[in-house]
Amino acid sequence: MDDVDLPAKAGGKGWWEEPDPKTAHEKYLGMHASETNRSKLAITERLMKRIDWKGKSVLEYGCGGGYFTVWMAKQGAQVTALETQVADLSAQLDDHEGRISALETPAARKR
């Protein structure tokens, strides 16, 4: 079971379901504290460090809470982040020297 499944299995809300952006951000950061997710982040960061992000334009579709959006901006990329609920990103996406733009996309229809 992935750490992201734990809130739903416990009858709670996932970070992305929280109406309050501050609470969503706190839950998002808490999720990253798990051993499983720290390992995933470390592996992904190691792979992404092979790219010189300075001056690159990046479109990140489905950026979730924006962890890698911020990471790429800190490396010098200009990032446009797309997500169905931009409010979920607001606590995460500080200015970062104007290198991040967040756009809300329509939610996918359930079939």
N, C-alpha and C positions, 0 to 999 in steps of 0.2 A: 504494500500500500504506500502510495506517495504521500508526503506530508500535506499536500494541497487537499487531499481527500478527508483529512482528519476532522475539520469542523463539521462537514456535512454528516459524517458518520456519528458524530457526537450530538447531533441535533442543533448545532449552532450555525452561524453564518460564515461563509468564506470572506476573505478581505474584500473581494470584488463585489460582494452583495451588501456591504455596509453603506447606508445612506450618508453617513457623516464622513467626509474625506479624511479628517484627522484620525478617527478610529480605524478607517480602512488602511491608512498609512502605517499606523502602529501595528496592526495585525500583519500587514505585508512584511514589515521589518522583522517581526517575530517569527514569521514563517522562514525567513532566510537564516535564522539562528540555528535551525535544526542541522544535525550532522549530515543528513542526506542532501539537503539543499546547499550547504556550504561546499560539499564535494562537487556537486553539479556546477556551481558557480565557479569554483576554482578551475575545473577542467575547461569550461567554456571560455573563461578569461584567458587561460593559457593559449588556447587556439586562436582567440581573437587578437592577442598581442602580436601575432605574426604579421598583422596588417598595419601599415602606416595610415592612421586615421586622419592625420592633419590635412585639412582642406578638402576632405571627401564630403560629398553630399549623400546622406543615407535616408532612405524611406523605410521606417520600421512599422510594418503592418501587424496589428495585434500585439502591441508592446506590453500588455498587462500593466503592471505597476510601474514600469519604466526603469527597471534596474539597469538594463543594458543601454537604454536610451541615454541615461545619465553617464554611464561608463564611456560610451563612444564620444559624447560631448566633452568629457574630461580629457579624452585623448586628442581632441581638436577637430572632431567631425561636426558638420552642420546637420542636425538630425530632425527630421519631420516624423513625429510619432502619431500613429493612427490607432484609435481605440474606440470601442462602443460607448464608454463612459469616461469622458475626459476628467470628470470630477475625481475619479479614482487616482488620477495622475497628479492632481494639483499639488498635493503635499510633497511629492517626490521631485517635481520639476521646478526647482528654483531657476533663476535666470541663467546660470552657467554661461555668463558673458554673451547672452543672446543667441546661443548655438542650438536651442531647442524650440521647436514649434509643435504644439499639440493640436490635433484635429480630431473631432468626433465623427465617427462613421455610423451609419444606420445599423442597428442591431440585426443580426441574421434572423430570418424567420424560422420558427421551429416547424418541422414537418411532422 
